[in-house]
């Protein structure tokens, strides 16, 4: 049995519950605010480090509660500066996060995971070959940001500038914890990270995209599109069968009208599958419904999958076609391929 299983994880208590627990322990209410500051502003991973609390109170907290923080398991560094971290959770599960540095632009992005594994089975993705074990809780997502931020400061003397929820798992199938983690990371009383620098990516769950709009979220949204017609998208993304392009476009229009937040399409190109001018022509109308940015991503081959990376000239021609017709396009050359840290490669490999 996990040694912490009999203790309540203190980070699962909301402010009112924490305050009540502290009073029941014979302490003043304001101690709860001190603890919250240690947890969510300073990223404390043990009670021992909460030095503004008395030693006896820290020991009392240790006896009654635990902090199920994640721990670094392995770290791999790519030749291009990308750093992939595998983290071990309190129950032994493993997840991966990636630090993507672009020092010349002073842009340092962390790609965080929201689930152990994934249930969507996208045909081109290594994570999709894994079973979904469980959702991460909000604190486990928060921890990824804190630990990778420490890594960023250590290696690049610069804090993280951006967060993308594009790691293992589908964020909108872990809706509550994804939004709670954004709240923790962006809270002015905590890390005070701007929601405008946060992008949540989804494979396309229309009803949850509408829920994001109704909840008036302030972060950016990315749709993993990868094909501009249902026939091709059905072949590579089973989720499209229940969330086809017409349904998705309607939900994205609703999201944009309600929030005015930035929307982007992630579009991985596969040689002779979705990278031709005809494919770009089909994509064009989907870019005219609301302001959108298209991020064209190089495919990163994985074992047991027959897709091939597009030739660079095909990617360039595809991008040029869209760009000349007024679409904002960025071609993202893959980072961290040599350590399986690039898009679609996260799978907890040894």
N, C-alpha and C positions, 0 to 999 in steps of 0.2 A: 504493500500500500504506500502511496505517496505520503511522505512524512508531513506534508502541509495540508493533506486532505481533510483533517479534522478541524482545521482552522479556517476562518472566513477570510477571503482575500479582501483586504481593507479597501482596495481600489474598486471593488464592486459596490461600495456604499455610496449613495448620493450624499449631498451636503447635510440634509436633514437627518438621515440615518447615522452619519458619522458623528454629528453633534450629539445626538441622543446616546450613542454608544460611549462617547467621551464623558458625558455627564454621569452615566451609570457607573463609570469607572472612578467617579469621585473627582473629576477634573473640571475646570471652568470651560464654558462653551468656546471661548476664543482659541483654545488649543486645537479645536477641529480646523479652524482656518489656518493655523500654523502647519498642521499636518498636510492639508491640501496644498499649501504652497510648496512644501517639500516634495510632494508627490508629482504635482502637475506643472510647477514652474522650474524646480531644480532637478526633476527627474530622479529623485532618490529611489534606490533599489533595495534599501535595508533601513530598518528603524535605527540602527546604530549610528547612521550618518546624520540623523536629525538632531543636531547638537544644540538647538535652541530649546529642546525638551530636556527635562531632568533625566538622569540616568535611570532612576527608579521607574519613571513613567515609560521610558523607552523599553525597559525590561517587561513592564506590564503589557505594553502593546505587542511585544514579541511573543508573549505567552498566549495572547488571545487571538492575534491576527497573523496573517502572512502577506507578503508582497510577491505575487507570482510573476516576477519579471522574467523576461527572456534572457538567454545567455548566449554569447558568441560561441559557436561550435567550430567553424573553420572560416578562414578569410583567404580569398584568392585575388591576386592583382594581375590585371591584364597589361600587355605591352602598351596599350593606348591610354593607360591611367585609370581605367574602369576598375572598380573594386566590388567583388561579390562577397557577401557575407551569408553564411548559413547560420541560422539561429535555432537553438534548442528551446522548446517551450517546457513549462513545468511538468507536463505529462509525457515528455520524451519526444513529442512530435517535432518535425523539422520544417522550417520555412526558409525562404531566401529573400534577400533584399539586395539592391544594386545601387551603388553610388556612381553617377555618371558626371564626371567633371569636364567642364569646358572653360579652363582658366582664362583664356584670351577674352572670353565674353563675360567673365566673372559670373558664370552660370554653373551652379552645382546642384544637381537634381538627384533625389532619392526616389527609387522605384520600390514601393512597398507592396507586400502581400496582404490579402484579406481572408484567405482560407488556406487550410492545409489540404493541398490538392485542388481539384476542380471537377465539377460534374458536367461540364458542357461539351466535352469531347470534340473540340475543334480539330479538324484533321491534320493541321499543320503545326500544332503546338505540343511541346513536350509535356507541359503541365496537364494538358487535356488527356494524356495517356494515363495519368494517375487517377485513382479514385479520390472523391472528396471525403476526407476524414472528419473534418469539423470546421466550423467557423472560428475565426480568431475573435477574441473579445476586444473591446475598444482599447484597453490598456496595452494589449500585445501589439496592436498597430502603432499606438503612441510610442512604445518602446523602440520600434524599428527606427522611427524618426530620431529619437534621442541618441541611440547608439551610433547611427550612421552620421549624425551631426557631429558627434565627438570624433569620429573617424575623419570626417571632412576637415575639421579644425586641426587635427593632428597632421594630416598629410598635405593639406593645401593652405593652412592658416586662414581659412575662410569658412563661415557657416553655410549651411544649406540655403539655397535660394528658391528652390522649387520642389514640390512633391507631386509625383504621379502615382495614382493607384492603378498600376498596370502590372503588378507582380502576379504571384500565384493566386488563382481564384477569381470569381466574379463578384465585384464589390456590391452590386445591387441584389445579389442573393444573400448578402450579409448586411442588409440595409441598415438596421438599427445600429450595429457596431461601427459600420463605416461612417455614418453621420456623427455618431458620438465621438469617434476618434478625431474627425475634422474639428468638432467643437472643442475638444481638449487641446488640440494643437494650435487652434486660432484664438482661443480665449484670451482677452487682454490681461486677465489676472494670471494667466499661465505663460505659455510660450509666445503668445501674441504674434503668430505667423499669419500673414495676410491670406485670406481665402482666395484672393485673385491669383495667388501663386500655387494654387492647388488644383489639380486636374484629376477627376475620377473617370475612369474608362469602363465602358460596358460593352459586352458582346451584342447587346440590344434586347432589353426587356421593356417593352413599350409601357406597360402599366406602371412600372417602377420609375421610368423616366418622367411620366406624368406626376407621380407622387413627389419626385424631387422638385418639380415646378410648384406643386401645391404647398410643399414645405418651405418654399422660398429660399432654397440654398443659394449660397453666394460664390460657390466654386465653379470652375469650368468643367465642361462635359466633353468627353471624347467617345465617339462611336467606333468600335472595331468593325469597319465596313467590309473591306477586302474584296468585294465584288459588287458591281452596280446593276446586276439583274438577279432575280430570284433563282433562276435555274442554276447558275454558278454558285451563288451563295448557299443554296441548299446542299450542294455537294461538299462544301468545306466547313459549314457551320450548321449543325443540326438544329440549333435554336431558331434558325430562320423559318422553319416550317410553321412555328406558332407565332413568329414575330417577323412577318415578311416586310419588304421594303416600304410598301404603301403604309402599313401600320406604323412602322418605325418613323417614317417621315412625318406622319401626323403627330406622333408623340414629341418629336424634336421641335416641330413648329410650335406646339403648345408650350414646351419648355422655354423656347426663346421668347415667345410673346409674354410669358409670365415673369421671366427673370432677366432677360437681356444679357445673360451670361454667355461667354464665348463657347462656341461649339466647334469641334474639329472632327474630321474623319481620319482614322488610322487606316492606311491602305497598303498592305503587304503585297508586293508584286511577285508573281510566280511565272517563270518562263513559259511563254506560249499558252497561258491559261487566262490570265486577267490583265495582261500588260500591253495589249495592242491598242491601236488608235480607236478601233471600234469600242473597246472597253472604256477608253477615256471619253468617247462621245456619249456613251450611256451614263457615265458618271456626271457629266456636265449639268443636266437638269436637276440633279440632286444637290448641286452646289448653288442653285439659284433661288431656292425656297426661303433661305434665311442666310445671314452672313456666316460663312464657314471657311475654315482653313483645312487644306488637305495635306496630311503628312504621309508622304510616300516612303515606305520602309523596305529596305533590302530584306529578302528572306534569308533566314539562317537555318540551313539544313539540320534535320535531326534524324536519328537512327530510325529505320523502318518506315520512312515516308518518302514517296516518290517525287514530290515536288522539287523543282530546281530553282535556283536563284536566277532572276532575270538578268540578261545582259545589260551592261550599263547604258549602251546606246538606246535600248528599248525603254529603260526607265527615264532617260533624259528626254526622249521623244514624247513619252506619255506626259511628263511634267510640262514640257513646252506647249503641247496642245492645249492643256488646261490654262496655263499661264497666259497664253496669247488671247484667251477668251475671258479674261478678267478674274480668274480664280487664283486665290492666294495659295501657293504650293511650296512646300518645303520637302526636299529630298533628304531623308535621314540615313546617312551611311551608318552601318551597324557598328556598335561599340561592344567590346568585351567578348567577341566571338571565340577567342582562344581559351576562355575560361567558362564557356557556356553561360554567359551572363547576358547575351543579347536577347532581343525580343523573341518570345516563344520558346526559349531554351531552358527556362527554370524548371528543374525537376529533381532537386536534391541528389544529384549524382555525386558519387564519391570522387 
